[in-house]
Amino acid sequence: MPKTKTHSGAKKRFKLTASGKVRGRRAFSTHILEKKSPKRKRRQAKPSWISPHDEPRVKKLLGAERRERG
C-alpha cells in the first residue's frame, strides 16, 4: 500500500502536540476587527484546541495516524 501524503493546507494550519492533540488558529480573527472588543481580539490571538470530533480527520490529513501506531 502506498504512503499517504500530508495535506499541504493542513500542515500550514494545524500543529500536532507531543501528547497527540491538535492545535490551530481560531476563526473570526483576521479582518473586520473594529467592532470586536480588545478582550475578544486578545483571546482570538491565542491558538485553540481542535474539537475531539474533528481530531481524527485533521490527523488523517497530517498523516499522524501512521506515526502514532509506530
PQR file with spaces between the fields and no chain letter, atoms N, CA, C, O and H, PARSE charges and radii, in Angstrom:
ATOM       1  N    MET     1       0.834   -1.181    0.000 -0.4000 1.5000
ATOM       2  CA   MET     1       0.000    0.000    0.000 -0.0000 2.0000
ATOM       3  C    MET     1       0.882    1.249    0.000  0.5500 1.7000
ATOM       4  O    MET     1       1.840    1.314    0.770 -0.5500 1.4000
ATOM       5  N    PRO     2       0.587    2.239   -0.840 -0.5600 1.5000
ATOM       6  CA   PRO     2       1.444    3.432   -0.903  0.2800 2.0000
ATOM       7  C    PRO     2       1.290    4.317    0.332  0.5500 1.7000
ATOM       8  O    PRO     2       0.292    4.253    1.050 -0.5500 1.4000
ATOM       9  N    LYS     3       2.298    5.132    0.551 -0.4000 1.5000
ATOM      10  CA   LYS     3       2.264    6.073    1.680 -0.0000 2.0000
ATOM      11  C    LYS     3       1.173    7.110    1.450  0.5500 1.7000
ATOM      12  O    LYS     3       0.879    7.474    0.312 -0.5500 1.4000
ATOM      13  H    LYS     3       3.109    5.184   -0.032  0.4000 1.0000
ATOM      14  N    THR     4       0.576    7.584    2.542 -0.4000 1.5000
ATOM      15  CA   THR     4      -0.396    8.668    2.409 -0.0000 2.0000
ATOM      16  C    THR     4       0.363    9.988    2.417  0.5500 1.7000
ATOM      17  O    THR     4       1.317   10.158    3.177 -0.5500 1.4000
ATOM      18  H    THR     4       0.815    7.289    3.467  0.4000 1.0000
ATOM      19  N    LYS     5      -0.058   10.908    1.580 -0.4000 1.5000
ATOM      20  CA   LYS     5       0.618   12.202    1.502 -0.0000 2.0000
ATOM      21  C    LYS     5       0.025   13.157    2.528  0.5500 1.7000
ATOM      22  O    LYS     5      -1.174   13.128    2.803 -0.5500 1.4000
ATOM      23  H    LYS     5      -0.833   10.769    0.963  0.4000 1.0000
ATOM      24  N    THR     6       0.875   13.998    3.084 -0.4000 1.5000
ATOM      25  CA   THR     6       0.434   15.022    4.015 -0.0000 2.0000
ATOM      26  C    THR     6      -0.277   16.117    3.235  0.5500 1.7000
ATOM      27  O    THR     6       0.207   16.544    2.187 -0.5500 1.4000
ATOM      28  H    THR     6       1.850   14.022    2.860  0.4000 1.0000
ATOM      29  N    HIS     7      -1.410   16.572    3.730 -0.4000 1.5000
ATOM      30  CA   HIS     7      -2.183   17.634    3.081 -0.0000 2.0000
ATOM      31  C    HIS     7      -1.465   18.963    3.312  0.5500 1.7000
ATOM      32  O    HIS     7      -1.285   19.380    4.456 -0.5500 1.4000
ATOM      33  H    HIS     7      -1.804   16.226    4.581  0.4000 1.0000
ATOM      34  N    SER     8      -1.057   19.627    2.236 -0.4000 1.5000
ATOM      35  CA   SER     8      -0.265   20.859    2.333 -0.0000 2.0000
ATOM      36  C    SER     8      -0.994   21.962    3.091  0.5500 1.7000
ATOM      37  O    SER     8      -0.383   22.673    3.889 -0.5500 1.4000
ATOM      38  H    SER     8      -1.204   19.288    1.306  0.4000 1.0000
ATOM      39  N    GLY     9      -2.292   22.109    2.849 -0.4000 1.5000
ATOM      40  CA   GLY     9      -3.064   23.141    3.539 -0.0000 2.0000
ATOM      41  C    GLY     9      -3.166   22.872    5.026  0.5500 1.7000
ATOM      42  O    GLY     9      -3.100   23.796    5.836 -0.5500 1.4000
ATOM      43  H    GLY     9      -2.788   21.531    2.201  0.4000 1.0000
ATOM      44  N    ALA    10      -3.328   21.600    5.387 -0.4000 1.5000
ATOM      45  CA   ALA    10      -3.470   21.231    6.796 -0.0000 2.0000
ATOM      46  C    ALA    10      -2.159   21.422    7.555  0.5500 1.7000
ATOM      47  O    ALA    10      -2.173   21.854    8.708 -0.5500 1.4000
ATOM      48  H    ALA    10      -3.382   20.850    4.728  0.4000 1.0000
ATOM      49  N    LYS    11      -1.038   21.107    6.930 -0.4000 1.5000
ATOM      50  CA   LYS    11       0.232   21.229    7.651 -0.0000 2.0000
ATOM      51  C    LYS    11       0.590   22.685    7.930  0.5500 1.7000
ATOM      52  O    LYS    11       1.367   22.970    8.842 -0.5500 1.4000
ATOM      53  H    LYS    11      -1.027   20.756    5.994  0.4000 1.0000
ATOM      54  N    LYS    12       0.022   23.618    7.141 -0.4000 1.5000
ATOM      55  CA   LYS    12       0.257   25.041    7.388 -0.0000 2.0000
ATOM      56  C    LYS    12      -0.654   25.572    8.493  0.5500 1.7000
ATOM      57  O    LYS    12      -0.327   26.569    9.137 -0.5500 1.4000
ATOM      58  H    LYS    12      -0.609   23.387    6.401  0.4000 1.0000
ATOM      59  N    ARG    13      -1.792   24.917    8.717 -0.4000 1.5000
ATOM      60  CA   ARG    13      -2.812   25.447    9.625 -0.0000 2.0000
ATOM      61  C    ARG    13      -2.885   24.768   10.981  0.5500 1.7000
ATOM      62  O    ARG    13      -3.377   25.366   11.939 -0.5500 1.4000
ATOM      63  H    ARG    13      -2.057   24.107    8.193  0.4000 1.0000
ATOM      64  N    PHE    14      -2.410   23.534   11.088 -0.4000 1.5000
ATOM      65  CA   PHE    14      -2.533   22.787   12.337 -0.0000 2.0000
ATOM      66  C    PHE    14      -1.179   22.309   12.821  0.5500 1.7000
ATOM      67  O    PHE    14      -0.258   22.082   12.035 -0.5500 1.4000
ATOM      68  H    PHE    14      -2.012   23.048   10.310  0.4000 1.0000
ATOM      69  N    LYS    15      -1.078   22.159   14.154 -0.4000 1.5000
ATOM      70  CA   LYS    15       0.150   21.654   14.749 -0.0000 2.0000
ATOM      71  C    LYS    15      -0.222   20.509   15.679  0.5500 1.7000
ATOM      72  O    LYS    15      -1.155   20.620   16.475 -0.5500 1.4000
ATOM      73  H    LYS    15      -1.826   22.343   14.792  0.4000 1.0000
ATOM      74  N    LEU    16       0.507   19.422   15.574 -0.4000 1.5000
ATOM      75  CA   LEU    16       0.277   18.253   16.406 -0.0000 2.0000
ATOM      76  C    LEU    16       1.190   18.334   17.619  0.5500 1.7000
ATOM      77  O    LEU    16       2.398   18.517   17.468 -0.5500 1.4000
ATOM      78  H    LEU    16       1.265   19.332   14.928  0.4000 1.0000
ATOM      79  N    THR    17       0.633   18.202   18.827 -0.4000 1.5000
ATOM      80  CA   THR    17       1.441   18.277   20.044 -0.0000 2.0000
ATOM      81  C    THR    17       2.031   16.903   20.350  0.5500 1.7000
ATOM      82  O    THR    17       1.655   15.906   19.732 -0.5500 1.4000
ATOM      83  H    THR    17      -0.349   18.054   18.950  0.4000 1.0000
ATOM      84  N    ALA    18       2.946   16.857   21.295 -0.4000 1.5000
ATOM      85  CA   ALA    18       3.586   15.600   21.669 -0.0000 2.0000
ATOM      86  C    ALA    18       2.579   14.618   22.267  0.5500 1.7000
ATOM      87  O    ALA    18       2.738   13.405   22.130 -0.5500 1.4000
ATOM      88  H    ALA    18       3.251   17.666   21.798  0.4000 1.0000
ATOM      89  N    SER    19       1.545   15.138   22.929 -0.4000 1.5000
ATOM      90  CA   SER    19       0.529   14.270   23.538 -0.0000 2.0000
ATOM      91  C    SER    19      -0.483   13.756   22.513  0.5500 1.7000
ATOM      92  O    SER    19      -1.318   12.911   22.835 -0.5500 1.4000
ATOM      93  H    SER    19       1.415   16.123   23.040  0.4000 1.0000
ATOM      94  N    GLY    20      -0.411   14.266   21.276 -0.4000 1.5000
ATOM      95  CA   GLY    20      -1.296   13.792   20.220 -0.0000 2.0000
ATOM      96  C    GLY    20      -2.498   14.671   19.959  0.5500 1.7000
ATOM      97  O    GLY    20      -3.337   14.341   19.122 -0.5500 1.4000
ATOM      98  H    GLY    20       0.267   14.952   21.015  0.4000 1.0000
ATOM      99  N    LYS    21      -2.595   15.801   20.674 -0.4000 1.5000
ATOM     100  CA   LYS    21      -3.709   16.726   20.440 -0.0000 2.0000
ATOM     101  C    LYS    21      -3.354   17.653   19.284  0.5500 1.7000
ATOM     102  O    LYS    21      -2.192   17.757   18.892 -0.5500 1.4000
ATOM     103  H    LYS    21      -1.913   16.069   21.354  0.4000 1.0000
ATOM     104  N    VAL    22      -4.369   18.327   18.744 -0.4000 1.5000
ATOM     105  CA   VAL    22      -4.161   19.195   17.588 -0.0000 2.0000
ATOM     106  C    VAL    22      -4.489   20.636   17.959  0.5500 1.7000
ATOM     107  O    VAL    22      -5.533   20.913   18.549 -0.5500 1.4000
ATOM     108  H    VAL    22      -5.314   18.242   19.062  0.4000 1.0000
ATOM     109  N    ARG    23      -3.585   21.556   17.605 -0.4000 1.5000
ATOM     110  CA   ARG    23      -3.818   22.978   17.837 -0.0000 2.0000
ATOM     111  C    ARG    23      -4.005   23.673   16.502  0.5500 1.7000
ATOM     112  O    ARG    23      -3.467   23.240   15.483 -0.5500 1.4000
ATOM     113  H    ARG    23      -2.736   21.331   17.125  0.4000 1.0000
ATOM     114  N    GLY    24      -4.773   24.759   16.516 -0.4000 1.5000
ATOM     115  CA   GLY    24      -5.000   25.524   15.303 -0.0000 2.0000
ATOM     116  C    GLY    24      -5.422   26.941   15.623  0.5500 1.7000
ATOM     117  O    GLY    24      -5.656   27.278   16.784 -0.5500 1.4000
ATOM     118  H    GLY    24      -5.209   25.111   17.344  0.4000 1.0000
ATOM     119  N    ARG    25      -5.521   27.776   14.594 -0.4000 1.5000
ATOM     120  CA   ARG    25      -5.951   29.169   14.791 -0.0000 2.0000
ATOM     121  C    ARG    25      -7.454   29.231   15.004  0.5500 1.7000
ATOM     122  O    ARG    25      -8.203   28.372   14.540 -0.5500 1.4000
ATOM     123  H    ARG    25      -5.331   27.502   13.651  0.4000 1.0000
ATOM     124  N    ARG    26      -7.876   30.263   15.715 -0.4000 1.5000
ATOM     125  CA   ARG    26      -9.304   30.483   15.942 -0.0000 2.0000
ATOM     126  C    ARG    26      -9.918   31.193   14.740  0.5500 1.7000
ATOM     127  O    ARG    26      -9.243   31.933   14.024 -0.5500 1.4000
ATOM     128  H    ARG    26      -7.267   30.961   16.093  0.4000 1.0000
ATOM     129  N    ALA    27     -11.186   30.955   14.537 -0.4000 1.5000
ATOM     130  CA   ALA    27     -11.915   31.618   13.454 -0.0000 2.0000
ATOM     131  C    ALA    27     -12.323   33.025   13.878  0.5500 1.7000
ATOM     132  O    ALA    27     -12.307   33.350   15.065 -0.5500 1.4000
ATOM     133  H    ALA    27     -11.734   30.354   15.118  0.4000 1.0000
ATOM     134  N    PHE    28     -12.683   33.850   12.912 -0.4000 1.5000
ATOM     135  CA   PHE    28     -13.202   35.208   13.128 -0.0000 2.0000
ATOM     136  C    PHE    28     -12.167   36.158   13.725  0.5500 1.7000
ATOM     137  O    PHE    28     -12.531   37.031   14.512 -0.5500 1.4000
ATOM     138  H    PHE    28     -12.695   33.586   11.948  0.4000 1.0000
ATOM     139  N    SER    29     -10.902   36.017   13.378 -0.4000 1.5000
ATOM     140  CA   SER    29      -9.894   36.886   13.994 -0.0000 2.0000
ATOM     141  C    SER    29      -8.971   37.566   12.992  0.5500 1.7000
ATOM     142  O    SER    29      -7.917   38.073   13.378 -0.5500 1.4000
ATOM     143  H    SER    29     -10.606   35.308   12.739  0.4000 1.0000
ATOM     144  N    THR    30      -9.345   37.589   11.703 -0.4000 1.5000
ATOM     145  CA   THR    30      -8.419   38.144   10.716 -0.0000 2.0000
ATOM     146  C    THR    30      -8.808   39.505   10.163  0.5500 1.7000
ATOM     147  O    THR    30      -7.928   40.311    9.860 -0.5500 1.4000
ATOM     148  H    THR    30     -10.201   37.177   11.390  0.4000 1.0000
ATOM     149  N    HIS    31     -10.098   39.786   10.021 -0.4000 1.5000
ATOM     150  CA   HIS    31     -10.494   41.092    9.485 -0.0000 2.0000
ATOM     151  C    HIS    31     -11.820   41.528   10.097  0.5500 1.7000
ATOM     152  O    HIS    31     -12.468   40.766   10.815 -0.5500 1.4000
ATOM     153  H    HIS    31     -10.813   39.131   10.268  0.4000 1.0000
ATOM     154  N    ILE    32     -12.209   42.760    9.803 -0.4000 1.5000
ATOM     155  CA   ILE    32     -13.379   43.399   10.438 -0.0000 2.0000
ATOM     156  C    ILE    32     -13.200   43.359   11.960  0.5500 1.7000
ATOM     157  O    ILE    32     -14.066   42.870   12.686 -0.5500 1.4000
ATOM     158  H    ILE    32     -11.682   43.378    9.220  0.4000 1.0000
ATOM     159  N    LEU    33     -12.075   43.877   12.423 -0.4000 1.5000
ATOM     160  CA   LEU    33     -11.750   43.819   13.852 -0.0000 2.0000
ATOM     161  C    LEU    33     -12.191   45.064   14.612  0.5500 1.7000
ATOM     162  O    LEU    33     -12.115   45.097   15.840 -0.5500 1.4000
ATOM     163  H    LEU    33     -11.372   44.275   11.833  0.4000 1.0000
ATOM     164  N    GLU    34     -12.652   46.086   13.896 -0.4000 1.5000
ATOM     165  CA   GLU    34     -13.036   47.346   14.530 -0.0000 2.0000
ATOM     166  C    GLU    34     -14.122   47.172   15.576  0.5500 1.7000
ATOM     167  O    GLU    34     -14.054   47.746   16.663 -0.5500 1.4000
ATOM     168  H    GLU    34     -12.714   46.059   12.898  0.4000 1.0000
ATOM     169  N    LYS    35     -15.123   46.373   15.237 -0.4000 1.5000
ATOM     170  CA   LYS    35     -16.260   46.231   16.151 -0.0000 2.0000
ATOM     171  C    LYS    35     -16.047   45.165   17.227  0.5500 1.7000
ATOM     172  O    LYS    35     -16.896   44.998   18.102 -0.5500 1.4000
ATOM     173  H    LYS    35     -15.178   45.906   14.354  0.4000 1.0000
ATOM     174  N    LYS    36     -14.942   44.454   17.173 -0.4000 1.5000
ATOM     175  CA   LYS    36     -14.667   43.426   18.175 -0.0000 2.0000
ATOM     176  C    LYS    36     -13.903   44.042   19.341  0.5500 1.7000
ATOM     177  O    LYS    36     -13.026   44.882   19.145 -0.5500 1.4000
ATOM     178  H    LYS    36     -14.252   44.589   16.461  0.4000 1.0000
ATOM     179  N    SER    37     -14.240   43.621   20.542 -0.4000 1.5000
ATOM     180  CA   SER    37     -13.635   44.214   21.737 -0.0000 2.0000
ATOM     181  C    SER    37     -12.167   43.784   21.853  0.5500 1.7000
ATOM     182  O    SER    37     -11.785   42.735   21.335 -0.5500 1.4000
ATOM     183  H    SER    37     -14.953   42.938   20.701  0.4000 1.0000
ATOM     184  N    PRO    38     -11.341   44.599   22.538 -0.5600 1.5000
ATOM     185  CA   PRO    38      -9.938   44.230   22.734  0.2800 2.0000
ATOM     186  C    PRO    38      -9.789   42.879   23.436  0.5500 1.7000
ATOM     187  O    PRO    38      -8.890   42.102   23.117 -0.5500 1.4000
ATOM     188  N    LYS    39     -10.670   42.611   24.385 -0.4000 1.5000
ATOM     189  CA   LYS    39     -10.618   41.336   25.107 -0.0000 2.0000
ATOM     190  C    LYS    39     -10.830   40.163   24.144  0.5500 1.7000
ATOM     191  O    LYS    39     -10.119   39.160   24.198 -0.5500 1.4000
ATOM     192  H    LYS    39     -11.401   43.243   24.643  0.4000 1.0000
ATOM     193  N    ARG    40     -11.817   40.313   23.269 -0.4000 1.5000
ATOM     194  CA   ARG    40     -12.122   39.259   22.300 -0.0000 2.0000
ATOM     195  C    ARG    40     -10.957   39.044   21.344  0.5500 1.7000
ATOM     196  O    ARG    40     -10.603   37.905   21.037 -0.5500 1.4000
ATOM     197  H    ARG    40     -12.394   41.128   23.225  0.4000 1.0000
ATOM     198  N    LYS    41     -10.357   40.143   20.870 -0.4000 1.5000
ATOM     199  CA   LYS    41      -9.225   40.040   19.933 -0.0000 2.0000
ATOM     200  C    LYS    41      -8.017   39.404   20.607  0.5500 1.7000
ATOM     201  O    LYS    41      -7.287   38.630   19.987 -0.5500 1.4000
ATOM     202  H    LYS    41     -10.645   41.068   21.120  0.4000 1.0000
ATOM     203  N    ARG    42      -7.811   39.732   21.871 -0.4000 1.5000
ATOM     204  CA   ARG    42      -6.688   39.171   22.626 -0.0000 2.0000
ATOM     205  C    ARG    42      -6.858   37.662   22.776  0.5500 1.7000
ATOM     206  O    ARG    42      -5.903   36.903   22.611 -0.5500 1.4000
ATOM     207  H    ARG    42      -8.404   40.361   22.374  0.4000 1.0000
ATOM     208  N    ARG    43      -8.066   37.239   23.087 -0.4000 1.5000
ATOM     209  CA   ARG    43      -8.343   35.804   23.225 -0.0000 2.0000
ATOM     210  C    ARG    43      -8.220   35.079   21.880  0.5500 1.7000
ATOM     211  O    ARG    43      -7.754   33.941   21.822 -0.5500 1.4000
ATOM     212  H    ARG    43      -8.842   37.855   23.222  0.4000 1.0000
ATOM     213  N    GLN    44      -8.637   35.737   20.819 -0.4000 1.5000
ATOM     214  CA   GLN    44      -8.581   35.145   19.484 -0.0000 2.0000
ATOM     215  C    GLN    44      -7.143   34.932   19.017  0.5500 1.7000
ATOM     216  O    GLN    44      -6.887   34.062   18.184 -0.5500 1.4000
ATOM     217  H    GLN    44      -9.016   36.661   20.867  0.4000 1.0000
ATOM     218  N    ALA    45      -6.207   35.713   19.542 -0.4000 1.5000
ATOM     219  CA   ALA    45      -4.815   35.627   19.100 -0.0000 2.0000
ATOM     220  C    ALA    45      -4.162   34.324   19.550  0.5500 1.7000
ATOM     221  O    ALA    45      -3.216   33.856   18.918 -0.5500 1.4000
ATOM     222  H    ALA    45      -6.415   36.420   20.219  0.4000 1.0000
ATOM     223  N    LYS    46      -4.658   33.737   20.631 -0.4000 1.5000
ATOM     224  CA   LYS    46      -4.067   32.504   21.162 -0.0000 2.0000
ATOM     225  C    LYS    46      -4.567   31.299   20.358  0.5500 1.7000
ATOM     226  O    LYS    46      -5.724   31.273   19.938 -0.5500 1.4000
ATOM     227  H    LYS    46      -5.427   34.117   21.145  0.4000 1.0000
ATOM     228  N    PRO    47      -3.713   30.314   20.145 -0.5600 1.5000
ATOM     229  CA   PRO    47      -4.166   29.130   19.413  0.2800 2.0000
ATOM     230  C    PRO    47      -5.193   28.344   20.230  0.5500 1.7000
ATOM     231  O    PRO    47      -5.200   28.416   21.458 -0.5500 1.4000
ATOM     232  N    SER    48      -6.044   27.607   19.556 -0.4000 1.5000
ATOM     233  CA   SER    48      -7.078   26.840   20.249 -0.0000 2.0000
ATOM     234  C    SER    48      -6.870   25.352   20.006  0.5500 1.7000
ATOM     235  O    SER    48      -6.150   24.947   19.093 -0.5500 1.4000
ATOM     236  H    SER    48      -6.038   27.548   18.558  0.4000 1.0000
ATOM     237  N    TRP    49      -7.514   24.552   20.841 -0.4000 1.5000
ATOM     238  CA   TRP    49      -7.503   23.111   20.649 -0.0000 2.0000
ATOM     239  C    TRP    49      -8.605   22.762   19.656  0.5500 1.7000
ATOM     240  O    TRP    49      -9.694   23.335   19.697 -0.5500 1.4000
ATOM     241  H    TRP    49      -8.099   24.881   21.583  0.4000 1.0000
ATOM     242  N    ILE    50      -8.317   21.833   18.779 -0.4000 1.5000
ATOM     243  CA   ILE    50      -9.310   21.378   17.813 -0.0000 2.0000
ATOM     244  C    ILE    50     -10.286   20.443   18.535  0.5500 1.7000
ATOM     245  O    ILE    50      -9.884   19.685   19.418 -0.5500 1.4000
ATOM     246  H    ILE    50      -7.432   21.368   18.746  0.4000 1.0000
ATOM     247  N    SER    51     -11.542   20.496   18.165 -0.4000 1.5000
ATOM     248  CA   SER    51     -12.579   19.664   18.778 -0.0000 2.0000
ATOM     249  C    SER    51     -12.201   18.182   18.667  0.5500 1.7000
ATOM     250  O    SER    51     -11.676   17.746   17.643 -0.5500 1.4000
ATOM     251  H    SER    51     -11.869   21.111   17.447  0.4000 1.0000
ATOM     252  N    PRO    52     -12.474   17.411   19.728 -0.5600 1.5000
ATOM     253  CA   PRO    52     -12.164   15.970   19.680  0.2800 2.0000
ATOM     254  C    PRO    52     -12.866   15.253   18.525  0.5500 1.7000
ATOM     255  O    PRO    52     -12.380   14.232   18.039 -0.5500 1.4000
ATOM     256  N    HIS    53     -14.010   15.791   18.088 -0.4000 1.5000
ATOM     257  CA   HIS    53     -14.739   15.174   16.982 -0.0000 2.0000
ATOM     258  C    HIS    53     -14.040   15.417   15.641  0.5500 1.7000
ATOM     259  O    HIS    53     -14.158   14.605   14.723 -0.5500 1.4000
ATOM     260  H    HIS    53     -14.404   16.621   18.484  0.4000 1.0000
ATOM     261  N    ASP    54     -13.321   16.524   15.530 -0.4000 1.5000
ATOM     262  CA   ASP    54     -12.621   16.848   14.289 -0.0000 2.0000
ATOM     263  C    ASP    54     -11.192   16.307   14.262  0.5500 1.7000
ATOM     264  O    ASP    54     -10.577   16.218   13.200 -0.5500 1.4000
ATOM     265  H    ASP    54     -13.225   17.183   16.276  0.4000 1.0000
ATOM     266  N    GLU    55     -10.670   15.947   15.436 -0.4000 1.5000
ATOM     267  CA   GLU    55      -9.277   15.499   15.535 -0.0000 2.0000
ATOM     268  C    GLU    55      -8.918   14.360   14.581  0.5500 1.7000
ATOM     269  O    GLU    55      -7.898   14.458   13.898 -0.5500 1.4000
ATOM     270  H    GLU    55     -11.170   16.019   16.299  0.4000 1.0000
ATOM     271  N    PRO    56      -9.708   13.279   14.499 -0.5600 1.5000
ATOM     272  CA   PRO    56      -9.328   12.183   13.598  0.2800 2.0000
ATOM     273  C    PRO    56      -9.172   12.619   12.141  0.5500 1.7000
ATOM     274  O    PRO    56      -8.272   12.155   11.439 -0.5500 1.4000
ATOM     275  N    ARG    57     -10.058   13.516   11.691 -0.4000 1.5000
ATOM     276  CA   ARG    57      -9.979   13.980   10.300 -0.0000 2.0000
ATOM     277  C    ARG    57      -8.727   14.807   10.065  0.5500 1.7000
ATOM     278  O    ARG    57      -8.066   14.655    9.038 -0.5500 1.4000
ATOM     279  H    ARG    57     -10.788   13.893   12.261  0.4000 1.0000
ATOM     280  N    VAL    58      -8.395   15.688   11.016 -0.4000 1.5000
ATOM     281  CA   VAL    58      -7.206   16.534   10.874 -0.0000 2.0000
ATOM     282  C    VAL    58      -5.953   15.671   10.938  0.5500 1.7000
ATOM     283  O    VAL    58      -5.011   15.885   10.176 -0.5500 1.4000
ATOM     284  H    VAL    58      -8.932   15.811   11.850  0.4000 1.0000
ATOM     285  N    LYS    59      -5.938   14.695   11.847 -0.4000 1.5000
ATOM     286  CA   LYS    59      -4.781   13.802   11.969 -0.0000 2.0000
ATOM     287  C    LYS    59      -4.570   12.996   10.686  0.5500 1.7000
ATOM     288  O    LYS    59      -3.435   12.734   10.291 -0.5500 1.4000
ATOM     289  H    LYS    59      -6.703   14.521   12.466  0.4000 1.0000
ATOM     290  N    LYS    60      -5.659   12.611   10.050 -0.4000 1.5000
ATOM     291  CA   LYS    60      -5.552   11.867    8.794 -0.0000 2.0000
ATOM     292  C    LYS    60      -4.913   12.746    7.720  0.5500 1.7000
ATOM     293  O    LYS    60      -4.079   12.277    6.946 -0.5500 1.4000
ATOM     294  H    LYS    60      -6.582   12.825   10.371  0.4000 1.0000
ATOM     295  N    LEU    61      -5.306   14.026    7.676 -0.4000 1.5000
ATOM     296  CA   LEU    61      -4.721   14.953    6.707 -0.0000 2.0000
ATOM     297  C    LEU    61      -3.235   15.169    6.979  0.5500 1.7000
ATOM     298  O    LEU    61      -2.445   15.335    6.049 -0.5500 1.4000
ATOM     299  H    LEU    61      -5.983   14.407    8.306  0.4000 1.0000
ATOM     300  N    LEU    62      -2.856   15.166    8.270 -0.4000 1.5000
ATOM     301  CA   LEU    62      -1.456   15.377    8.639 -0.0000 2.0000
ATOM     302  C    LEU    62      -0.634   14.094    8.526  0.5500 1.7000
ATOM     303  O    LEU    62       0.592   14.139    8.625 -0.5500 1.4000
ATOM     304  H    LEU    62      -3.498   15.031    9.025  0.4000 1.0000
ATOM     305  N    GLY    63      -1.286   12.965    8.323 -0.4000 1.5000
ATOM     306  CA   GLY    63      -0.572   11.694    8.253 -0.0000 2.0000
ATOM     307  C    GLY    63      -0.134   11.225    9.619  0.5500 1.7000
ATOM     308  O    GLY    63       0.861   10.510    9.736 -0.5500 1.4000
ATOM     309  H    GLY    63      -2.282   12.929    8.242  0.4000 1.0000
ATOM     310  N    ALA    64      -0.863   11.616   10.667 -0.4000 1.5000
ATOM     311  CA   ALA    64      -0.451   11.332   12.036 -0.0000 2.0000
ATOM     312  C    ALA    64      -0.832    9.938   12.507  0.5500 1.7000
ATOM     313  O    ALA    64      -0.181    9.402   13.404 -0.5500 1.4000
ATOM     314  H    ALA    64      -1.672   12.196   10.572  0.4000 1.0000
ATOM     315  N    GLU    65      -1.858    9.339   11.936 -0.4000 1.5000
ATOM     316  CA   GLU    65      -2.283    8.042   12.460 -0.0000 2.0000
ATOM     317  C    GLU    65      -1.211    6.977   12.237  0.5500 1.7000
ATOM     318  O    GLU    65      -1.122    6.020   13.006 -0.5500 1.4000
ATOM     319  H    GLU    65      -2.387    9.774   11.207  0.4000 1.0000
ATOM     320  N    ARG    66      -0.402    7.132   11.197 -0.4000 1.5000
ATOM     321  CA   ARG    66       0.694    6.183   10.962 -0.0000 2.0000
ATOM     322  C    ARG    66       1.792    6.354   12.006  0.5500 1.7000
ATOM     323  O    ARG    66       2.372    5.373   12.471 -0.5500 1.4000
ATOM     324  H    ARG    66      -0.474    7.909   10.572  0.4000 1.0000
ATOM     325  N    ARG    67       2.075    7.607   12.375 -0.4000 1.5000
ATOM     326  CA   ARG    67       3.133    7.888   13.346 -0.0000 2.0000
ATOM     327  C    ARG    67       2.766    7.382   14.736  0.5500 1.7000
ATOM     328  O    ARG    67       3.637    6.924   15.474 -0.5500 1.4000
ATOM     329  H    ARG    67       1.603    8.404   11.998  0.4000 1.0000
ATOM     330  N    GLU    68       1.484    7.460   15.105 -0.4000 1.5000
ATOM     331  CA   GLU    68       1.052    7.057   16.435 -0.0000 2.0000
ATOM     332  C    GLU    68       1.158    5.553   16.639  0.5500 1.7000
ATOM     333  O    GLU    68       1.468    5.094   17.739 -0.5500 1.4000
ATOM     334  H    GLU    68       0.776    7.832   14.505  0.4000 1.0000
ATOM     335  N    ARG    69       0.904    4.788   15.590 -0.4000 1.5000
ATOM     336  CA   ARG    69       0.931    3.335   15.712 -0.0000 2.0000
ATOM     337  C    ARG    69       2.350    2.775   15.761  0.5500 1.7000
ATOM     338  O    ARG    69       2.569    1.665   16.245 -0.5500 1.4000
ATOM     339  H    ARG    69       0.652    5.161   14.697  0.4000 1.0000
ATOM     340  N    GLY    70       3.305    3.542   15.262 -0.4000 1.5000
ATOM     341  CA   GLY    70       4.662    3.033   15.341 -0.0000 2.0000
ATOM     342  C    GLY    70       5.294    2.988   14.064  0.5500 1.7000
ATOM     343  O    GLY    70       6.451    2.579   13.963 -0.5500 1.4000
ATOM     344  H    GLY    70       3.127    4.444   14.869  0.4000 1.0000
